Amino acid sequence: MRFSLFHLTLALSAISSVSGSCFCSPANGCKCNCGHSDLTPDSQYSWRGTGQDGYVGNFNCGPNEGYNLASNQNLGGDGFGWRCLYIKCN
């Protein structure tokens, strides 16, 4: 079954009770834990910023490394090639 925006919305609804920011995609599931995570490039993603900044990139991810996903933003988009995620613990 193709992962659609509907399924992504359902996944975000399921994690709405989690305090903290989450990155979700079909191949990676939802990653909400602080610290580093490996990512598999995918066709869609969403970011639900609820308190922690996130950083995504190809090689290095961390505070001030990679593309910043702000703690107060909800984002989503098509394909990405990122290989790592870092969610900053407060």
N, CA and C atoms as an extended XYZ file, in Angstrom:
270
Properties=species:S:1:pos:R:3:atomname:S:1:resname:S:1:resid:I:1 pbc="F F F"
N         0.833       -1.164        0.000 N   MET     1
C         0.000        0.000        0.000 CA  MET     1
C         0.890        1.243        0.000 C   MET     1
N         0.522        2.205       -0.789 N   ARG     2
C         1.279        3.449       -0.890 CA  ARG     2
C         1.009        4.308        0.338 C   ARG     2
N         2.066        4.846        0.892 N   PHE     3
C         1.958        5.737        2.043 CA  PHE     3
C         1.512        7.093        1.527 C   PHE     3
N         0.384        7.587        2.007 N   SER     4
C        -0.167        8.835        1.509 CA  SER     4
C        -0.185        9.894        2.603 C   SER     4
N        -0.593       11.079        2.224 N   LEU     5
C        -0.733       12.157        3.197 CA  LEU     5
C        -1.733       11.756        4.276 C   LEU     5
N        -2.762       11.003        3.899 N   PHE     6
C        -3.733       10.509        4.870 CA  PHE     6
C        -3.054        9.637        5.919 C   PHE     6
N        -2.199        8.711        5.467 N   HIS     7
C        -1.495        7.834        6.399 CA  HIS     7
C        -0.518        8.616        7.264 C   HIS     7
N         0.107        9.623        6.679 N   LEU     8
C         1.025       10.466        7.432 CA  LEU     8
C         0.268       11.231        8.515 C   LEU     8
N        -0.927       11.707        8.186 N   THR     9
C        -1.762       12.398        9.166 CA  THR     9
C        -2.168       11.454       10.285 C   THR     9
N        -2.509       10.216        9.942 N   LEU    10
C        -2.842        9.236       10.973 CA  LEU    10
C        -1.660        8.966       11.887 C   LEU    10
N        -0.477        8.856       11.302 N   ALA    11
C         0.727        8.619       12.109 CA  ALA    11
C         0.968        9.782       13.054 C   ALA    11
N         0.782       10.993       12.563 N   LEU    12
C         0.967       12.160       13.428 CA  LEU    12
C        -0.084       12.205       14.524 C   LEU    12
N        -1.302       11.801       14.211 N   SER    13
C        -2.348       11.753       15.231 CA  SER    13
C        -1.992       10.762       16.323 C   SER    13
N        -1.401        9.659       15.935 N   ALA    14
C        -1.032        8.625       16.901 CA  ALA    14
C         0.058        9.092       17.842 C   ALA    14
N         0.898       10.010       17.378 N   ILE    15
C         1.987       10.469       18.238 CA  ILE    15
C         1.670       11.790       18.919 C   ILE    15
N         0.465       12.305       18.737 N   SER    16
C         0.140       13.614       19.294 CA  SER    16
C         0.215       13.642       20.808 C   SER    16
N         0.097       12.494       21.444 N   SER    17
C         0.188       12.458       22.898 CA  SER    17
C         1.634       12.440       23.380 C   SER    17
N         2.590       12.274       22.468 N   VAL    18
C         4.005       12.270       22.823 CA  VAL    18
C         4.452       13.709       23.009 C   VAL    18
N         5.130       13.989       24.118 N   SER    19
C         5.652       15.337       24.293 CA  SER    19
C         7.020       15.397       23.653 C   SER    19
N         7.184       16.295       22.735 N   GLY    20
C         8.436       16.420       22.015 CA  GLY    20
C         8.194       16.404       20.525 C   GLY    20
N         9.208       16.764       19.794 N   SER    21
C         9.124       16.847       18.343 CA  SER    21
C         9.305       15.472       17.711 C   SER    21
N         8.701       15.293       16.519 N   CYS    22
C         8.779       14.006       15.823 CA  CYS    22
C         8.991       14.206       14.327 C   CYS    22
N         9.825       13.336       13.758 N   PHE    23
C        10.053       13.263       12.320 CA  PHE    23
C         9.449       11.945       11.852 C   PHE    23
N         8.594       11.997       10.820 N   CYS    24
C         7.943       10.781       10.320 CA  CYS    24
C         8.110       10.669        8.807 C   CYS    24
N         8.266        9.433        8.339 N   SER    25
C         8.251        9.134        6.906 CA  SER    25
C         7.893        7.659        6.750 C   SER    25
N         7.442        7.261        5.550 N   PRO    26
C         7.055        5.864        5.351 CA  PRO    26
C         8.166        4.867        5.678 C   PRO    26
N         9.382        5.104        5.204 N   ALA    27
C        10.477        4.144        5.405 CA  ALA    27
C        11.082        4.199        6.801 C   ALA    27
N        10.935        5.316        7.489 N   ASN    28
C        11.582        5.500        8.785 CA  ASN    28
C        10.630        5.419        9.968 C   ASN    28
N         9.328        5.396        9.698 N   GLY    29
C         8.376        5.464       10.796 CA  GLY    29
C         8.477        6.830       11.445 C   GLY    29
N         8.119        6.904       12.726 N   CYS    30
C         8.209        8.166       13.457 CA  CYS    30
C         9.361        8.099       14.442 C   CYS    30
N        10.197        9.110       14.397 N   LYS    31
C        11.350        9.205       15.296 CA  LYS    31
C        11.131       10.419       16.182 C   LYS    31
N        10.993       10.150       17.481 N   CYS    32
C        10.670       11.204       18.435 CA  CYS    32
C        11.676       11.298       19.575 C   CYS    32
N        12.667       10.430       19.586 N   ASN    33
C        13.634       10.414       20.686 CA  ASN    33
C        14.707       11.470       20.486 C   ASN    33
N        15.155       12.040       21.592 N   CYS    34
C        16.257       12.992       21.550 CA  CYS    34
C        17.541       12.281       21.133 C   CYS    34
N        18.422       13.020       20.472 N   GLY    35
C        19.704       12.473       20.057 CA  GLY    35
C        19.725       12.135       18.583 C   GLY    35
N        20.724       11.347       18.190 N   HIS    36
C        20.955       10.993       16.787 CA  HIS    36
C        20.140        9.773       16.357 C   HIS    36
N        19.683        9.808       15.108 N   SER    37
C        19.020        8.668       14.470 CA  SER    37
C        19.475        8.602       13.021 C   SER    37
N        19.596        7.390       12.501 N   ASP    38
C        19.867        7.205       11.076 CA  ASP    38
C        18.558        7.329       10.313 C   ASP    38
N        18.619        7.880        9.111 N   LEU    39
C        17.456        7.985        8.245 CA  LEU    39
C        17.735        7.272        6.932 C   LEU    39
N        16.684        6.717        6.351 N   THR    40
C        16.717        6.172        5.006 CA  THR    40
C        16.030        7.187        4.101 C   THR    40
N        16.655        7.627        2.999 N   PRO    41
C        15.981        8.555        2.089 CA  PRO    41
C        14.608        8.011        1.697 C   PRO    41
N        13.659        8.911        1.514 N   ASP    42
C        12.276        8.482        1.328 CA  ASP    42
C        11.527        9.445        0.419 C   ASP    42
N        10.265        9.110        0.122 N   SER    43
C         9.445        9.875       -0.810 CA  SER    43
C         8.621       10.974       -0.149 C   SER    43
N         8.448       10.918        1.173 N   GLN    44
C         7.669       11.921        1.898 CA  GLN    44
C         8.202       12.039        3.310 C   GLN    44
N         7.918       13.174        3.939 N   TYR    45
C         8.268       13.330        5.348 CA  TYR    45
C         7.340       14.340        6.003 C   TYR    45
N         7.295       14.305        7.307 N   SER    46
C         6.641       15.363        8.070 CA  SER    46
C         7.452       15.609        9.335 C   SER    46
N         7.389       16.813        9.808 N   TRP    47
C         8.043       17.232       11.048 CA  TRP    47
C         6.996       17.930       11.893 C   TRP    47
N         6.813       17.455       13.096 N   ARG    48
C         5.889       18.093       14.035 CA  ARG    48
C         6.742       18.640       15.173 C   ARG    48
N         6.981       19.942       15.133 N   GLY    49
C         7.810       20.585       16.142 CA  GLY    49
C         6.991       20.947       17.367 C   GLY    49
N         7.282       20.281       18.462 N   THR    50
C         6.541       20.544       19.699 CA  THR    50
C         7.491       20.680       20.876 C   THR    50
N         8.531       21.448       20.698 N   GLY    51
C         9.390       21.714       21.834 CA  GLY    51
C        10.874       21.558       21.601 C   GLY    51
N        11.276       20.663       20.716 N   GLN    52
C        12.702       20.488       20.449 CA  GLN    52
C        13.003       20.803       18.989 C   GLN    52
N        14.161       21.423       18.759 N   ASP    53
C        14.642       21.619       17.394 CA  ASP    53
C        15.166       20.297       16.856 C   ASP    53
N        15.049       20.121       15.559 N   GLY    54
C        15.633       18.970       14.895 CA  GLY    54
C        16.589       19.432       13.813 C   GLY    54
N        17.510       18.576       13.454 N   TYR    55
C        18.482       18.864       12.400 CA  TYR    55
C        18.592       17.625       11.522 C   TYR    55
N        18.494       17.823       10.202 N   VAL    56
C        18.642       16.723        9.257 CA  VAL    56
C        19.772       17.043        8.292 C   VAL    56
N        20.426       16.015        7.789 N   GLY    57
C        21.522       16.219        6.851 CA  GLY    57
C        21.970       14.912        6.251 C   GLY    57
N        23.031       14.987        5.471 N   ASN    58
C        23.552       13.798        4.809 CA  ASN    58
C        24.631       13.104        5.614 C   ASN    58
N        25.481       13.863        6.287 N   PHE    59
C        26.605       13.256        6.999 CA  PHE    59
C        26.620       13.617        8.481 C   PHE    59
N        26.528       14.902        8.783 N   ASN    60
C        26.574       15.358       10.171 CA  ASN    60
C        25.262       16.021       10.541 C   ASN    60
N        24.722       15.627       11.660 N   CYS    61
C        23.508       16.243       12.168 CA  CYS    61
C        23.729       16.573       13.633 C   CYS    61
N        23.384       17.744       14.005 N   GLY    62
C        23.518       18.160       15.389 CA  GLY    62
C        23.255       19.642       15.475 C   GLY    62
N        23.317       20.202       16.664 N   PRO    63
C        23.094       21.640       16.790 CA  PRO    63
C        24.011       22.407       15.836 C   PRO    63
N        23.405       23.234       15.024 N   ASN    64
C        24.113       24.059       14.043 CA  ASN    64
C        24.781       23.249       12.935 C   ASN    64
N        24.404       21.998       12.753 N   GLU    65
C        24.882       21.173       11.640 CA  GLU    65
C        23.672       20.628       10.897 C   GLU    65
N        23.649       20.798        9.606 N   GLY    66
C        22.538       20.310        8.815 CA  GLY    66
C        21.421       21.336        8.722 C   GLY    66
N        20.303       20.920        8.164 N   TYR    67
C        19.132       21.765        7.973 CA  TYR    67
C        18.307       21.757        9.253 C   TYR    67
N        17.979       22.947        9.762 N   ASN    68
C        17.232       23.072       11.018 CA  ASN    68
C        15.735       22.898       10.797 C   ASN    68
N        15.135       22.014       11.583 N   LEU    69
C        13.685       21.862       11.657 CA  LEU    69
C        13.282       22.499       12.983 C   LEU    69
N        12.666       23.657       12.925 N   ALA    70
C        12.416       24.451       14.128 CA  ALA    70
C        11.410       23.793       15.062 C   ALA    70
N        11.579       24.085       16.341 N   SER    71
C        10.753       23.480       17.385 CA  SER    71
C         9.309       23.946       17.337 C   SER    71
N         9.028       25.035       16.644 N   ASN    72
C         7.671       25.570       16.614 CA  ASN    72
C         7.030       25.454       15.237 C   ASN    72
N         7.542       24.571       14.374 N   GLN    73
C         7.009       24.422       13.024 CA  GLN    73
C         6.465       23.022       12.781 C   GLN    73
N         5.436       22.967       11.944 N   ASN    74
C         4.953       21.702       11.409 CA  ASN    74
C         5.216       21.754        9.911 C   ASN    74
N         6.031       20.839        9.426 N   LEU    75
C         6.437       20.824        8.027 CA  LEU    75
C         6.125       19.474        7.400 C   LEU    75
N         6.063       19.459        6.103 N   GLY    76
C         5.912       18.209        5.375 CA  GLY    76
C         6.356       18.427        3.949 C   GLY    76
N         6.723       17.356        3.298 N   GLY    77
C         7.160       17.519        1.927 CA  GLY    77
C         7.377       16.214        1.216 C   GLY    77
N         7.758       16.368       -0.030 N   ASP    78
C         8.037       15.214       -0.869 CA  ASP    78
C         9.432       14.694       -0.580 C   ASP    78
N         9.963       13.928       -1.485 N   GLY    79
C        11.210       13.203       -1.309 CA  GLY    79
C        12.342       13.949       -0.635 C   GLY    79
N        13.161       13.206        0.090 N   PHE    80
C        14.342       13.762        0.739 CA  PHE    80
C        15.475       12.751        0.672 C   PHE    80
N        16.688       13.247        0.722 N   GLY    81
C        17.870       12.388        0.672 CA  GLY    81
C        18.661       12.380        1.967 C   GLY    81
N        18.088       12.915        3.029 N   TRP    82
C        18.794       12.997        4.308 CA  TRP    82
C        19.134       11.615        4.849 C   TRP    82
N        20.267       11.525        5.527 N   ARG    83
C        20.745       10.263        6.097 CA  ARG    83
C        20.782       10.272        7.619 C   ARG    83
N        20.625       11.460        8.227 N   CYS    84
C        20.679       11.503        9.689 CA  CYS    84
C        19.719       12.552       10.233 C   CYS    84
N        19.329       12.335       11.462 N   LEU    85
C        18.427       13.214       12.200 CA  LEU    85
C        18.999       13.395       13.593 C   LEU    85
N        18.921       14.602       14.097 N   TYR    86
C        19.291       14.868       15.484 CA  TYR    86
C        18.173       15.692       16.088 C   TYR    86
N        17.580       15.206       17.169 N   ILE    87
C        16.582       15.968       17.906 CA  ILE    87
C        17.250       16.446       19.183 C   ILE    87
N        17.292       17.759       19.343 N   LYS    88
C        17.992       18.374       20.476 CA  LYS    88
C        17.150       18.254       21.740 C   LYS    88
N        17.745       17.687       22.774 N   CYS    89
C        17.069       17.579       24.067 CA  CYS    89
C        17.139       18.923       24.779 C   CYS    89
N        16.068       19.287       25.419 N   ASN    90
C        16.053       20.551       26.176 CA  ASN    90
C        16.501       20.335       27.589 C   ASN    90
